Amino acid sequence: MLLPVDFSRQIIPGSFEHALCYLVDHELDFSGLRERYRNDAQGTSAYDPAVLFKIILLAYSRGLIGSRRIEAMCRQNILFIAVAGDNQPHFTTLAAFIAELGDEVAKLFAQVLVVCDRQGLIGRELFAIDGVKLPSNARLKRWKKPRSRCWHVTGKQI
């Protein structure tokens, strides 16, 4: 026996996921992106850019940056399924969306700053971006010194 799942009830009010969904669904203007991704002429309908944006932001907040891993989360993780509205975009769709955001992402983040300012989340006295060192995925043990392909005049490889 299968039980129906109400995805909207899977997102806990007050959580990051709830704030993300509210912000994207009610505060941000996606008209420019929706116009670009409209697919009325042929083929299947395109994914809503707001849904793709929510998926990407949720994934980035969890440290997931690979489009294949994000696609897998949209199939396996209930929070991703709920945020995505049970959409399961292919990894190439996610990668293309990220690559093609361009200037639109700056406009969206400007809107986020306006919303944060309106809610009093941004102080008016000091604004600074510090030089925080973030963890990297490039471990020294995984790195192998590339072999040189150059040959010295004497015929020995350098």
Secondary structure, DSSP 4 states (H G I P E B T S, - for coil): -PPP--GGGTSPTTSHHHHHHHIIIII---HHHHHHT---SSSSPPPPHHHHHHHHHHHHHTT---HHHHHHHHHH-HHHHHHTTT----HHHHHHHHHH-THHHHHHHHHHHHHHHHTT-S-SS------PPPP-S--TTT--PPPP--B-TTS-B-
